[in-house]
Amino acid sequence: MNIDLSATWQEASTVTLRGHAAVVIDVLRATSTIVTAIQSGAREVIPVETPEDARLAAQEPRADRVVLGGERGGLKIEGFDFGNSPYEYTPRSVGGRTVIMTTTNGTRAFAAARGANITVAAALLNVGSVADFLLREGRDVVIICAGTEGRVSLDDLYCAGALIERILTPGADWVLNDGARLAVHWYGTNTGTSVDVLASCAHGRKLAELGFHRDVEYCSRVDTVMEVPVLRGRSLVSR
Ligand code: MLT
């Protein structure tokens, strides 16, 4: 079995997805927020690429109980209901609702996963549950880290390493590409220090400058959520 990691969503354009399980990771903060929204009882989260796409999707006739969420430059988009802070996605704000979400990198990574047989959203919050899900699926795995504007993000790589560590079961014959090997190495040298890794990486520092320290701490929590959001059509739903 193979595990192939792309360090940015742009890099994933060269990867074979057919027949594979794709895992999208954007720890700071898109997939952490999506996992939280689904845990809070959102009916579905629809990741779209641009704010215009989000506004159009919200106008579709079948769109009821819809909220718009996401960010540009880390901040809430004008006219949207919510930004990209997981703390905004509570049972009260999104329970039973459709969330249409657009973020700078994370929601684009879902578009980059198009063509995979199954696509899931992973963050540190649900990394153990995603590993169990992938082991049950038994397919080759493509991990698509969102990265930050075309550059590697250590937070995503750390989560990918934690995920791979959990699926490398003894006895199974796994083949890792160089990106996957790098993620395992990075995670292995920092096990147990997720909050320090997230606070010190470039995007974590930027979020702190914007006043989102609490989000960085929240996104560094490991295995606190059982949900594995799975893409069905264009919607991420609770498995
Ligand atoms: C992104 O998609 O680039 C991130 O989720 C940005 C953020 O932290 O809001």
py3Dmol code that shows the C-alpha trace and the ligand (Angstrom):
import py3Dmol

protein = """\
ATOM      1  CA  MET A   1       0.000   0.000   0.000  1.00  0.00           C
ATOM      2  CA  ASN A   2       1.191   3.501  -0.815  1.00  0.00           C
ATOM      3  CA  ILE A   3       1.077   6.785   1.046  1.00  0.00           C
ATOM      4  CA  ASP A   4       1.773   9.795  -1.158  1.00  0.00           C
ATOM      5  CA  LEU A   5       1.985  13.252   0.415  1.00  0.00           C
ATOM      6  CA  SER A   6       1.728  16.594  -1.360  1.00  0.00           C
ATOM      7  CA  ALA A   7       3.011  19.428   0.825  1.00  0.00           C
ATOM      8  CA  THR A   8       0.752  22.005  -0.845  1.00  0.00           C
ATOM      9  CA  TRP A   9      -2.544  21.789  -2.729  1.00  0.00           C
ATOM     10  CA  GLN A  10      -0.754  23.086  -5.819  1.00  0.00           C
ATOM     11  CA  GLU A  11       1.629  20.106  -5.762  1.00  0.00           C
ATOM     12  CA  ALA A  12      -1.319  17.695  -5.772  1.00  0.00           C
ATOM     13  CA  SER A  13      -2.096  18.546  -9.407  1.00  0.00           C
ATOM     14  CA  THR A  14       0.523  15.980 -10.482  1.00  0.00           C
ATOM     15  CA  VAL A  15      -0.803  13.131  -8.310  1.00  0.00           C
ATOM     16  CA  THR A  16      -2.924  10.135  -9.358  1.00  0.00           C
ATOM     17  CA  LEU A  17      -6.122  10.180  -7.335  1.00  0.00           C
ATOM     18  CA  ARG A  18      -8.250   7.540  -9.014  1.00  0.00           C
ATOM     19  CA  GLY A  19      -8.663   4.504  -6.772  1.00  0.00           C
ATOM     20  CA  HIS A  20      -7.195   6.356  -3.788  1.00  0.00           C
ATOM     21  CA  ALA A  21      -8.460   7.681  -0.475  1.00  0.00           C
ATOM     22  CA  ALA A  22      -7.595  11.396  -0.262  1.00  0.00           C
ATOM     23  CA  VAL A  23      -7.015  13.151   3.048  1.00  0.00           C
ATOM     24  CA  VAL A  24      -7.100  16.953   3.101  1.00  0.00           C
ATOM     25  CA  ILE A  25      -5.203  18.641   5.948  1.00  0.00           C
ATOM     26  CA  ASP A  26      -5.247  22.337   6.844  1.00  0.00           C
ATOM     27  CA  VAL A  27      -4.645  22.371  10.589  1.00  0.00           C
ATOM     28  CA  LEU A  28      -4.516  26.205  10.759  1.00  0.00           C
ATOM     29  CA  ARG A  29      -7.411  26.421  10.391  1.00  0.00           C
ATOM     30  CA  ALA A  30      -9.768  25.215   7.648  1.00  0.00           C
ATOM     31  CA  THR A  31      -9.980  21.502   8.394  1.00  0.00           C
ATOM     32  CA  SER A  32      -9.921  22.094  12.171  1.00  0.00           C
ATOM     33  CA  THR A  33     -12.906  24.397  11.667  1.00  0.00           C
ATOM     34  CA  ILE A  34     -14.702  21.963   9.331  1.00  0.00           C
ATOM     35  CA  VAL A  35     -14.239  19.088  11.795  1.00  0.00           C
ATOM     36  CA  THR A  36     -15.592  21.336  14.560  1.00  0.00           C
ATOM     37  CA  ALA A  37     -18.597  22.435  12.475  1.00  0.00           C
ATOM     38  CA  ILE A  38     -19.540  18.825  11.727  1.00  0.00           C
ATOM     39  CA  GLN A  39     -19.080  17.905  15.392  1.00  0.00           C
ATOM     40  CA  SER A  40     -21.364  20.814  16.274  1.00  0.00           C
ATOM     41  CA  GLY A  41     -24.109  19.240  14.145  1.00  0.00           C
ATOM     42  CA  ALA A  42     -23.817  21.159  10.864  1.00  0.00           C
ATOM     43  CA  ARG A  43     -25.822  19.230   8.268  1.00  0.00           C
ATOM     44  CA  GLU A  44     -23.033  19.676   5.718  1.00  0.00           C
ATOM     45  CA  VAL A  45     -20.037  21.858   4.939  1.00  0.00           C
ATOM     46  CA  ILE A  46     -19.627  22.775   1.273  1.00  0.00           C
ATOM     47  CA  PRO A  47     -16.038  23.861   0.517  1.00  0.00           C
ATOM     48  CA  VAL A  48     -15.838  26.296  -2.412  1.00  0.00           C
ATOM     49  CA  GLU A  49     -12.927  28.135  -3.945  1.00  0.00           C
ATOM     50  CA  THR A  50     -13.959  31.800  -3.930  1.00  0.00           C
ATOM     51  CA  PRO A  51     -16.262  34.171  -2.026  1.00  0.00           C
ATOM     52  CA  GLU A  52     -18.238  34.627  -5.283  1.00  0.00           C
ATOM     53  CA  ASP A  53     -18.762  30.837  -5.512  1.00  0.00           C
ATOM     54  CA  ALA A  54     -19.991  30.884  -1.912  1.00  0.00           C
ATOM     55  CA  ARG A  55     -22.506  33.677  -2.531  1.00  0.00           C
ATOM     56  CA  LEU A  56     -23.809  31.931  -5.671  1.00  0.00           C
ATOM     57  CA  ALA A  57     -24.178  28.591  -3.872  1.00  0.00           C
ATOM     58  CA  ALA A  58     -26.150  30.330  -1.114  1.00  0.00           C
ATOM     59  CA  GLN A  59     -28.651  31.593  -3.709  1.00  0.00           C
ATOM     60  CA  GLU A  60     -29.495  28.158  -5.093  1.00  0.00           C
ATOM     61  CA  PRO A  61     -33.183  27.294  -4.724  1.00  0.00           C
ATOM     62  CA  ARG A  62     -32.502  24.265  -2.515  1.00  0.00           C
ATOM     63  CA  ALA A  63     -30.339  26.323  -0.198  1.00  0.00           C
ATOM     64  CA  ASP A  64     -32.142  26.762   3.099  1.00  0.00           C
ATOM     65  CA  ARG A  65     -30.740  27.268   6.565  1.00  0.00           C
ATOM     66  CA  VAL A  66     -27.467  28.290   4.950  1.00  0.00           C
ATOM     67  CA  VAL A  67     -24.597  30.201   6.546  1.00  0.00           C
ATOM     68  CA  LEU A  68     -21.476  31.538   4.861  1.00  0.00           C
ATOM     69  CA  GLY A  69     -18.084  31.101   6.508  1.00  0.00           C
ATOM     70  CA  GLY A  70     -14.422  31.574   5.735  1.00  0.00           C
ATOM     71  CA  GLU A  71     -11.620  34.056   5.489  1.00  0.00           C
ATOM     72  CA  ARG A  72      -9.303  36.059   3.359  1.00  0.00           C
ATOM     73  CA  GLY A  73      -6.110  37.274   5.005  1.00  0.00           C
ATOM     74  CA  GLY A  74      -7.268  35.343   8.090  1.00  0.00           C
ATOM     75  CA  LEU A  75     -10.261  37.642   8.593  1.00  0.00           C
ATOM     76  CA  LYS A  76     -14.003  37.233   8.042  1.00  0.00           C
ATOM     77  CA  ILE A  77     -15.141  38.084   4.519  1.00  0.00           C
ATOM     78  CA  GLU A  78     -17.443  41.068   4.220  1.00  0.00           C
ATOM     79  CA  GLY A  79     -21.100  40.023   4.330  1.00  0.00           C
ATOM     80  CA  PHE A  80     -20.314  36.505   5.581  1.00  0.00           C
ATOM     81  CA  ASP A  81     -21.839  35.127   8.774  1.00  0.00           C
ATOM     82  CA  PHE A  82     -18.638  33.701  10.225  1.00  0.00           C
ATOM     83  CA  GLY A  83     -14.884  33.836   9.802  1.00  0.00           C
ATOM     84  CA  ASN A  84     -12.584  30.829  10.038  1.00  0.00           C
ATOM     85  CA  SER A  85     -12.319  30.502  13.813  1.00  0.00           C
ATOM     86  CA  PRO A  86     -13.450  27.089  15.069  1.00  0.00           C
ATOM     87  CA  TYR A  87     -14.906  28.857  18.118  1.00  0.00           C
ATOM     88  CA  GLU A  88     -17.584  30.409  15.894  1.00  0.00           C
ATOM     89  CA  TYR A  89     -18.935  27.019  14.779  1.00  0.00           C
ATOM     90  CA  THR A  90     -21.012  26.050  17.801  1.00  0.00           C
ATOM     91  CA  PRO A  91     -24.108  23.806  17.963  1.00  0.00           C
ATOM     92  CA  ARG A  92     -26.156  26.978  18.358  1.00  0.00           C
ATOM     93  CA  SER A  93     -24.678  28.750  15.307  1.00  0.00           C
ATOM     94  CA  VAL A  94     -24.429  25.867  12.824  1.00  0.00           C
ATOM     95  CA  GLY A  95     -26.514  22.964  14.215  1.00  0.00           C
ATOM     96  CA  GLY A  96     -28.762  21.601  11.408  1.00  0.00           C
ATOM     97  CA  ARG A  97     -27.415  24.154   8.922  1.00  0.00           C
ATOM     98  CA  THR A  98     -25.503  24.071   5.665  1.00  0.00           C
ATOM     99  CA  VAL A  99     -22.167  25.865   5.953  1.00  0.00           C
ATOM    100  CA  ILE A 100     -20.718  27.148   2.686  1.00  0.00           C
ATOM    101  CA  MET A 101     -17.059  27.821   3.300  1.00  0.00           C
ATOM    102  CA  THR A 102     -14.210  29.419   1.389  1.00  0.00           C
ATOM    103  CA  THR A 103     -10.666  29.882   2.704  1.00  0.00           C
ATOM    104  CA  THR A 104      -7.407  30.948   1.114  1.00  0.00           C
ATOM    105  CA  ASN A 105      -5.830  27.487   0.919  1.00  0.00           C
ATOM    106  CA  GLY A 106      -7.833  24.841   2.765  1.00  0.00           C
ATOM    107  CA  THR A 107     -11.014  24.769   0.713  1.00  0.00           C
ATOM    108  CA  ARG A 108      -8.941  24.808  -2.504  1.00  0.00           C
ATOM    109  CA  ALA A 109      -7.264  21.613  -1.341  1.00  0.00           C
ATOM    110  CA  PHE A 110     -10.647  19.859  -1.544  1.00  0.00           C
ATOM    111  CA  ALA A 111     -10.901  20.901  -5.198  1.00  0.00           C
ATOM    112  CA  ALA A 112      -7.398  19.481  -5.719  1.00  0.00           C
ATOM    113  CA  ALA A 113      -8.629  16.127  -4.333  1.00  0.00           C
ATOM    114  CA  ARG A 114     -11.273  15.774  -7.079  1.00  0.00           C
ATOM    115  CA  GLY A 115     -10.990  12.360  -8.699  1.00  0.00           C
ATOM    116  CA  ALA A 116     -10.200  10.408  -5.524  1.00  0.00           C
ATOM    117  CA  ASN A 117     -12.583   7.564  -4.660  1.00  0.00           C
ATOM    118  CA  ILE A 118     -13.170   8.990  -1.214  1.00  0.00           C
ATOM    119  CA  THR A 119     -12.053  12.253   0.412  1.00  0.00           C
ATOM    120  CA  VAL A 120     -11.953  13.068   4.112  1.00  0.00           C
ATOM    121  CA  ALA A 121     -11.024  16.111   6.201  1.00  0.00           C
ATOM    122  CA  ALA A 122      -8.296  15.635   8.808  1.00  0.00           C
ATOM    123  CA  ALA A 123      -6.866  17.804  11.569  1.00  0.00           C
ATOM    124  CA  LEU A 124      -5.034  17.022  14.780  1.00  0.00           C
ATOM    125  CA  LEU A 125      -8.446  17.097  16.469  1.00  0.00           C
ATOM    126  CA  ASN A 126      -9.598  13.915  14.694  1.00  0.00           C
ATOM    127  CA  VAL A 127      -6.316  12.350  13.531  1.00  0.00           C
ATOM    128  CA  GLY A 128      -6.844   9.007  15.305  1.00  0.00           C
ATOM    129  CA  SER A 129     -10.361   8.580  13.909  1.00  0.00           C
ATOM    130  CA  VAL A 130      -9.137   9.389  10.392  1.00  0.00           C
ATOM    131  CA  ALA A 131      -6.381   6.767  10.754  1.00  0.00           C
ATOM    132  CA  ASP A 132      -8.938   4.125  11.804  1.00  0.00           C
ATOM    133  CA  PHE A 133     -11.146   5.119   8.866  1.00  0.00           C
ATOM    134  CA  LEU A 134      -8.280   4.758   6.369  1.00  0.00           C
ATOM    135  CA  LEU A 135      -7.240   1.391   7.766  1.00  0.00           C
ATOM    136  CA  ARG A 136     -10.820   0.154   7.298  1.00  0.00           C
ATOM    137  CA  GLU A 137     -10.922   1.543   3.734  1.00  0.00           C
ATOM    138  CA  GLY A 138      -7.739  -0.335   2.834  1.00  0.00           C
ATOM    139  CA  ARG A 139      -6.886   1.843  -0.176  1.00  0.00           C
ATOM    140  CA  ASP A 140      -3.720   3.633  -1.201  1.00  0.00           C
ATOM    141  CA  VAL A 141      -3.670   7.040   0.487  1.00  0.00           C
ATOM    142  CA  VAL A 142      -3.004  10.487  -0.956  1.00  0.00           C
ATOM    143  CA  ILE A 143      -2.473  13.186   1.686  1.00  0.00           C
ATOM    144  CA  ILE A 144      -3.007  16.724   0.427  1.00  0.00           C
ATOM    145  CA  CYS A 145      -1.649  19.338   2.809  1.00  0.00           C
ATOM    146  CA  ALA A 146      -3.125  22.742   2.047  1.00  0.00           C
ATOM    147  CA  GLY A 147       0.092  24.643   2.747  1.00  0.00           C
ATOM    148  CA  THR A 148       0.088  28.424   2.802  1.00  0.00           C
ATOM    149  CA  GLU A 149      -0.069  30.235  -0.503  1.00  0.00           C
ATOM    150  CA  GLY A 150       2.024  27.633  -2.301  1.00  0.00           C
ATOM    151  CA  ARG A 151       4.522  27.090   0.504  1.00  0.00           C
ATOM    152  CA  VAL A 152       4.971  24.273   2.984  1.00  0.00           C
ATOM    153  CA  SER A 153       3.248  24.629   6.372  1.00  0.00           C
ATOM    154  CA  LEU A 154       4.847  22.815   9.291  1.00  0.00           C
ATOM    155  CA  ASP A 155       1.488  22.493  11.059  1.00  0.00           C
ATOM    156  CA  ASP A 156       0.048  20.455   8.174  1.00  0.00           C
ATOM    157  CA  LEU A 157       3.202  18.367   7.869  1.00  0.00           C
ATOM    158  CA  TYR A 158       3.088  17.633  11.618  1.00  0.00           C
ATOM    159  CA  CYS A 159      -0.512  16.409  11.406  1.00  0.00           C
ATOM    160  CA  ALA A 160       0.311  14.313   8.339  1.00  0.00           C
ATOM    161  CA  GLY A 161       3.188  12.707  10.272  1.00  0.00           C
ATOM    162  CA  ALA A 162       0.870  11.941  13.211  1.00  0.00           C
ATOM    163  CA  LEU A 163      -1.616  10.371  10.786  1.00  0.00           C
ATOM    164  CA  ILE A 164       0.964   8.242   8.996  1.00  0.00           C
ATOM    165  CA  GLU A 165       2.444   7.025  12.316  1.00  0.00           C
ATOM    166  CA  ARG A 166      -1.011   5.765  13.259  1.00  0.00           C
ATOM    167  CA  ILE A 167      -1.602   3.900  10.005  1.00  0.00           C
ATOM    168  CA  LEU A 168       1.802   2.235   9.702  1.00  0.00           C
ATOM    169  CA  THR A 169       0.577  -0.942  11.351  1.00  0.00           C
ATOM    170  CA  PRO A 170       3.247  -3.579  11.924  1.00  0.00           C
ATOM    171  CA  GLY A 171       3.271  -6.274   9.262  1.00  0.00           C
ATOM    172  CA  ALA A 172       1.628  -4.184   6.539  1.00  0.00           C
ATOM    173  CA  ASP A 173       3.800  -3.300   3.584  1.00  0.00           C
ATOM    174  CA  TRP A 174       3.540   0.489   3.206  1.00  0.00           C
ATOM    175  CA  VAL A 175       5.505   2.471   0.631  1.00  0.00           C
ATOM    176  CA  LEU A 176       5.934   6.176   1.472  1.00  0.00           C
ATOM    177  CA  ASN A 177       6.945   8.899  -0.962  1.00  0.00           C
ATOM    178  CA  ASP A 178       9.580  11.417   0.119  1.00  0.00           C
ATOM    179  CA  GLY A 179       6.994  13.911   1.376  1.00  0.00           C
ATOM    180  CA  ALA A 180       5.376  11.258   3.585  1.00  0.00           C
ATOM    181  CA  ARG A 181       8.791  10.209   4.948  1.00  0.00           C
ATOM    182  CA  LEU A 182       9.612  13.821   5.743  1.00  0.00           C
ATOM    183  CA  ALA A 183       6.313  14.239   7.605  1.00  0.00           C
ATOM    184  CA  VAL A 184       6.986  11.138   9.725  1.00  0.00           C
ATOM    185  CA  HIS A 185      10.458  12.434  10.558  1.00  0.00           C
ATOM    186  CA  TRP A 186       9.182  15.923  11.461  1.00  0.00           C
ATOM    187  CA  TYR A 187       6.451  14.488  13.668  1.00  0.00           C
ATOM    188  CA  GLY A 188       8.863  12.009  15.277  1.00  0.00           C
ATOM    189  CA  THR A 189      11.226  14.761  16.376  1.00  0.00           C
ATOM    190  CA  ASN A 190       8.376  16.795  17.909  1.00  0.00           C
ATOM    191  CA  THR A 191       5.950  14.213  19.347  1.00  0.00           C
ATOM    192  CA  GLY A 192       3.905  15.673  22.195  1.00  0.00           C
ATOM    193  CA  THR A 193       4.683  19.298  21.392  1.00  0.00           C
ATOM    194  CA  SER A 194       1.831  20.123  19.030  1.00  0.00           C
ATOM    195  CA  VAL A 195       1.047  23.466  20.654  1.00  0.00           C
ATOM    196  CA  ASP A 196       4.677  24.608  20.341  1.00  0.00           C
ATOM    197  CA  VAL A 197       4.850  23.459  16.717  1.00  0.00           C
ATOM    198  CA  LEU A 198       1.671  25.329  15.802  1.00  0.00           C
ATOM    199  CA  ALA A 199       2.557  28.467  17.767  1.00  0.00           C
ATOM    200  CA  SER A 200       6.026  28.703  16.214  1.00  0.00           C
ATOM    201  CA  CYS A 201       5.220  27.982  12.547  1.00  0.00           C
ATOM    202  CA  ALA A 202       4.749  30.921  10.181  1.00  0.00           C
ATOM    203  CA  HIS A 203       0.960  30.734   9.953  1.00  0.00           C
ATOM    204  CA  GLY A 204       0.599  30.201  13.711  1.00  0.00           C
ATOM    205  CA  ARG A 205       2.588  33.406  14.304  1.00  0.00           C
ATOM    206  CA  LYS A 206       0.463  35.284  11.797  1.00  0.00           C
ATOM    207  CA  LEU A 207      -2.738  34.121  13.478  1.00  0.00           C
ATOM    208  CA  ALA A 208      -1.371  35.221  16.862  1.00  0.00           C
ATOM    209  CA  GLU A 209      -0.607  38.666  15.414  1.00  0.00           C
ATOM    210  CA  LEU A 210      -4.238  38.840  14.268  1.00  0.00           C
ATOM    211  CA  GLY A 211      -5.357  37.990  17.827  1.00  0.00           C
ATOM    212  CA  PHE A 212      -6.268  34.335  17.214  1.00  0.00           C
ATOM    213  CA  HIS A 213      -4.015  32.766  19.917  1.00  0.00           C
ATOM    214  CA  ARG A 214      -6.934  30.737  21.219  1.00  0.00           C
ATOM    215  CA  ASP A 215      -7.517  29.203  17.784  1.00  0.00           C
ATOM    216  CA  VAL A 216      -3.893  28.078  17.574  1.00  0.00           C
ATOM    217  CA  GLU A 217      -4.154  26.379  20.980  1.00  0.00           C
ATOM    218  CA  TYR A 218      -7.499  24.790  20.063  1.00  0.00           C
ATOM    219  CA  CYS A 219      -6.214  23.447  16.719  1.00  0.00           C
ATOM    220  CA  SER A 220      -3.223  21.839  18.490  1.00  0.00           C
ATOM    221  CA  ARG A 221      -5.455  19.490  20.519  1.00  0.00           C
ATOM    222  CA  VAL A 222      -5.021  15.865  19.495  1.00  0.00           C
ATOM    223  CA  ASP A 223      -7.765  13.232  19.242  1.00  0.00           C
ATOM    224  CA  THR A 224     -10.508  15.246  20.917  1.00  0.00           C
ATOM    225  CA  VAL A 225     -13.042  14.659  18.107  1.00  0.00           C
ATOM    226  CA  MET A 226     -14.352  11.354  16.742  1.00  0.00           C
ATOM    227  CA  GLU A 227     -15.954  12.817  13.605  1.00  0.00           C
ATOM    228  CA  VAL A 228     -14.482  12.106  10.173  1.00  0.00           C
ATOM    229  CA  PRO A 229     -16.063  14.503   7.646  1.00  0.00           C
ATOM    230  CA  VAL A 230     -16.432  12.647   4.334  1.00  0.00           C
ATOM    231  CA  LEU A 231     -17.033  14.266   0.951  1.00  0.00           C
ATOM    232  CA  ARG A 232     -20.337  13.149  -0.603  1.00  0.00           C
ATOM    233  CA  GLY A 233     -20.820  14.935  -3.902  1.00  0.00           C
ATOM    234  CA  ARG A 234     -19.768  18.461  -3.081  1.00  0.00           C
ATOM    235  CA  SER A 235     -20.628  18.291   0.631  1.00  0.00           C
ATOM    236  CA  LEU A 236     -18.590  17.221   3.637  1.00  0.00           C
ATOM    237  CA  VAL A 237     -20.891  15.289   5.929  1.00  0.00           C
ATOM    238  CA  SER A 238     -20.599  13.282   9.109  1.00  0.00           C
ATOM    239  CA  ARG A 239     -19.508   9.746   8.380  1.00  0.00           C
TER     240      ARG A 239
END
"""
ligand_1 = """\
9
MLT
C -6.438 28.797 4.808
O -7.275 28.109 4.205
O -5.520 29.376 4.253
C -6.468 28.907 6.325
O -7.462 28.154 6.867
C -6.326 30.343 6.755
C -6.782 30.642 8.174
O -6.110 30.320 9.154
O -7.828 31.250 8.349
"""
view = py3Dmol.view(width=600, height=400)
view.addModel(protein, "pdb")
view.setStyle({"model": 0}, {"cartoon": {"style": "trace"}})
view.addModel(ligand_1, "xyz")
view.setStyle({"model": 1}, {"stick": {}})
view.zoomTo()
view.show()
